[in-house]
Amino acid sequence: MSEIKLLDLNNDWKQVRPTLTFKKIPKHCVVTGYESYQIYETQIAPTSDNVKLKFNLIKNTVKDDVAGKSVVDIGCSNMFFGFLSYFYKAAKVAGIDLDLDYLSQNNQIINYFNMKNVSCENMNAVDYKELTDTVFAFAIIHWIYSCSGFLGSLENVVIYLRYITNECLYVEWIDPADDCISQMLHHLDFNKDFVVQDYTKDNFIKYLQNNFSSVSSLGFTKQTKTREIYRCLV
């Protein structure tokens, strides 16, 4: 009998490796990787196109959604949105990821700027259980559907995200036609004998609407329109 097998992000596949450069005058860090930005003692500025685009889509609402709130950045990679929340006066910020290189880099940044109430932890997204005011879940749902974490259905993914969200969820839809799924890792083929075959955009929107009182699209994060950010309110 076959068993559920998960992708090991530290051995089976590695995304682009992060780099971190410390600058003294003025004191800041230059960060590259999946997310690229420059971070100073009082602000953070995106430098890569993908981060600029996501930031521009959320910039009109995100400050109010994180100020004074607890925040978690699920599958945080370089933790741009976690650090952004810190500068927008979040009460508490957590980053969650499995990639040890990204985790090490993020914790170096936290220590370098002596950030209070900010942490970055080695944890599978599906193991995070703490009710948190605002949740960022960008480029993660296809992973926890059946690949690096196993929730077994898209409905379970949305239910899980609702379970940890106290007020607001920012979540990115990744379409099966996206090249990351269709040409690279074929995420949806992992454990295909065990999953419910419900990974479609129509189902995604339906599940969001079933679990949140307000669901709005903020726009696409790829020219191919295979990635799209939604803001969901409890």
C-alpha positions as CSV (number, residue, x, y, z in Angstrom):
1,M,0.0,0.0,0.0
2,S,1.4,3.4,-0.9
3,E,2.0,6.1,1.7
4,I,1.8,9.9,1.7
5,K,5.2,11.3,0.8
6,L,6.1,14.9,1.2
7,L,8.7,17.0,-0.7
8,D,11.7,17.9,1.5
9,L,12.4,21.5,0.6
10,N,16.0,21.3,2.0
11,N,17.0,18.2,0.1
12,D,14.6,17.4,-2.8
13,W,14.3,20.9,-4.3
14,K,15.7,24.3,-3.6
15,Q,14.3,27.6,-4.8
16,V,16.7,30.4,-5.7
17,R,19.1,30.8,-2.9
18,P,18.9,33.9,-0.7
19,T,21.7,36.4,-0.2
20,L,22.2,39.0,2.6
21,T,24.6,41.9,2.5
22,F,25.0,44.2,5.5
23,K,25.7,47.9,4.8
24,K,26.9,50.4,7.5
25,I,26.2,53.8,6.0
26,P,23.3,54.1,6.3
27,K,22.7,51.0,8.3
28,H,20.7,48.6,6.1
29,C,20.6,45.2,4.5
30,V,20.4,44.2,0.8
31,V,18.3,41.1,0.5
32,T,17.8,38.9,-2.6
33,G,16.1,35.5,-3.2
34,Y,12.5,34.7,-3.8
35,E,11.7,38.1,-2.5
36,S,14.3,41.0,-2.9
37,Y,14.3,44.2,-0.9
38,Q,16.4,46.7,1.1
39,I,15.6,46.9,4.8
40,Y,16.6,49.8,7.1
41,E,16.0,50.5,10.7
42,T,12.7,52.2,10.1
43,Q,11.5,51.0,6.6
44,I,11.6,48.4,4.0
45,A,11.6,48.8,0.2
46,P,10.9,46.1,-2.4
47,T,13.4,45.9,-5.2
48,S,12.3,42.9,-7.3
49,D,9.3,43.1,-9.7
50,N,7.3,40.3,-8.0
51,V,7.5,41.9,-4.6
52,K,6.8,45.4,-5.9
53,L,3.7,44.1,-7.7
54,K,2.3,42.3,-4.6
55,F,3.0,45.3,-2.4
56,N,1.2,47.6,-4.8
57,L,-1.8,45.3,-4.8
58,I,-2.1,45.4,-1.0
59,K,-0.7,48.8,-0.1
60,N,-4.1,50.5,0.2
61,T,-5.4,48.1,2.9
62,V,-2.5,46.4,4.6
63,K,-1.4,49.1,7.0
64,D,-4.8,49.1,8.7
65,D,-4.9,45.3,8.6
66,V,-1.7,44.9,10.5
67,A,-1.3,47.9,12.8
68,G,-1.6,46.8,16.4
69,K,-2.4,43.2,15.3
70,S,-0.7,39.8,15.5
71,V,0.6,38.8,12.1
72,V,1.9,35.6,10.5
73,D,3.7,35.2,7.2
74,I,3.1,31.6,6.2
75,G,5.8,30.2,3.9
76,C,7.6,33.4,4.4
77,S,10.8,32.9,2.3
78,N,12.6,36.3,2.7
79,M,9.7,37.4,5.0
80,F,9.1,40.7,3.2
81,F,5.5,40.9,4.3
82,G,6.3,40.0,7.9
83,F,9.0,42.7,8.1
84,L,6.6,45.1,6.4
85,S,4.0,44.4,9.1
86,Y,6.7,45.1,11.8
87,F,7.3,48.6,10.3
88,Y,3.5,49.2,10.1
89,K,3.4,48.7,13.9
90,A,2.1,45.1,14.2
91,A,2.0,44.0,17.8
92,K,3.6,40.6,17.0
93,V,5.0,39.1,13.8
94,A,5.9,35.5,13.1
95,G,7.4,34.0,9.9
96,I,7.0,30.3,9.1
97,D,9.1,28.4,6.6
98,L,11.0,25.1,6.1
99,D,13.9,26.4,4.1
100,L,16.9,26.5,6.5
101,D,18.8,29.1,4.5
102,Y,15.9,31.5,4.4
103,L,15.2,31.0,8.1
104,S,18.8,31.7,9.0
105,Q,18.9,34.9,6.9
106,N,15.6,36.2,8.4
107,N,16.8,35.6,11.9
108,Q,20.0,37.5,11.1
109,I,18.0,40.5,10.0
110,I,15.8,40.3,13.2
111,N,18.9,40.2,15.4
112,Y,20.7,42.9,13.4
113,F,17.9,45.4,13.8
114,N,17.0,44.1,17.3
115,M,13.4,43.7,16.3
116,K,11.1,43.2,19.2
117,N,8.2,40.7,19.1
118,V,9.3,39.4,15.7
119,S,10.3,35.7,15.2
120,C,11.0,33.3,12.3
121,E,10.4,29.6,12.9
122,N,11.2,26.3,11.3
123,M,7.8,24.9,10.9
124,N,5.6,23.3,8.2
125,A,2.7,25.6,7.4
126,V,0.1,23.0,8.3
127,D,1.6,22.7,11.8
128,Y,1.0,26.4,12.6
129,K,-2.2,26.4,14.8
130,E,-2.2,29.8,16.5
131,L,-5.2,32.1,15.9
132,T,-3.7,35.2,14.4
133,D,-5.3,38.5,13.5
134,T,-3.8,38.9,10.0
135,V,-2.4,36.0,7.9
136,F,-0.3,36.3,4.7
137,A,-0.5,33.1,2.6
138,F,1.3,33.9,-0.6
139,A,2.4,31.2,-3.1
140,I,1.7,28.5,-0.6
141,I,-1.7,26.8,-1.2
142,H,-0.4,24.4,-3.9
143,W,2.3,23.3,-1.5
144,I,0.1,22.5,1.5
145,Y,-2.6,20.9,-0.7
146,S,-0.4,17.8,-1.2
147,C,3.3,18.6,-1.6
148,S,5.4,20.0,1.3
149,G,2.4,19.7,3.6
150,F,-0.7,17.5,3.2
151,L,-4.2,18.9,3.8
152,G,-5.7,16.6,1.1
153,S,-8.1,19.0,-0.6
154,L,-8.4,22.6,-1.5
155,E,-11.3,22.9,0.8
156,N,-9.2,21.7,3.7
157,V,-6.6,24.3,2.8
158,V,-9.1,27.1,3.0
159,I,-10.6,25.7,6.2
160,Y,-7.2,25.6,7.7
161,L,-6.5,29.2,6.7
162,R,-9.8,30.3,8.2
163,Y,-9.0,28.4,11.4
164,I,-5.8,30.4,12.0
165,T,-7.3,33.8,10.8
166,N,-8.9,36.0,13.4
167,E,-9.6,39.0,11.2
168,C,-8.0,39.2,7.8
169,L,-6.4,36.8,5.3
170,Y,-4.3,37.7,2.3
171,V,-4.1,34.6,0.1
172,E,-2.7,34.0,-3.4
173,W,-4.4,31.7,-5.8
174,I,-2.0,29.6,-7.9
175,D,-3.7,28.2,-10.9
176,P,-2.9,24.6,-12.2
177,A,-1.7,26.3,-15.4
178,D,0.9,28.2,-13.6
179,D,4.4,27.2,-14.9
180,C,5.5,26.4,-11.4
181,I,2.9,23.6,-11.2
182,S,2.6,22.6,-14.9
183,Q,6.3,22.7,-15.9
184,M,8.4,22.5,-12.8
185,L,7.3,20.6,-9.7
186,H,3.9,19.3,-10.7
187,H,2.7,20.0,-7.1
188,L,-0.8,18.5,-7.8
189,D,0.6,15.1,-8.7
190,F,2.1,14.6,-5.3
191,N,0.0,12.1,-3.3
192,K,-2.6,12.2,-6.1
193,D,-4.0,8.9,-4.9
194,F,-4.9,10.5,-1.5
195,V,-6.2,13.9,-2.4
196,V,-9.7,15.1,-3.2
197,Q,-9.5,16.4,-6.8
198,D,-11.0,19.8,-6.1
199,Y,-8.1,22.1,-7.0
200,T,-9.8,24.6,-9.3
201,K,-10.3,28.4,-9.1
202,D,-14.1,28.1,-9.0
203,N,-13.8,25.8,-5.9
204,F,-11.2,28.2,-4.4
205,I,-13.5,31.2,-4.6
206,K,-16.5,29.1,-3.4
207,Y,-14.6,27.8,-0.4
208,L,-13.4,31.3,0.5
209,Q,-16.9,32.7,0.3
210,N,-18.2,29.8,2.5
211,N,-15.7,30.6,5.2
212,F,-15.2,34.4,5.1
213,S,-17.8,37.2,5.3
214,S,-16.0,39.3,2.6
215,V,-13.8,38.1,-0.3
216,S,-12.3,40.5,-2.8
217,S,-9.7,40.1,-5.5
218,L,-6.9,42.7,-5.4
219,G,-5.4,41.7,-8.7
220,F,-3.1,39.4,-10.6
221,T,0.6,38.8,-9.6
222,K,1.6,37.4,-12.9
223,Q,1.1,38.6,-16.5
224,T,-0.1,35.1,-17.3
225,K,-3.0,35.7,-14.8
226,T,-2.3,32.4,-13.2
227,R,-1.7,34.0,-9.8
228,E,-4.1,36.3,-8.0
229,I,-4.3,37.9,-4.5
230,Y,-7.5,37.9,-2.5
231,R,-8.3,39.8,0.7
232,C,-10.7,37.9,2.9
233,L,-12.3,39.2,6.1
234,V,-13.8,37.0,8.8
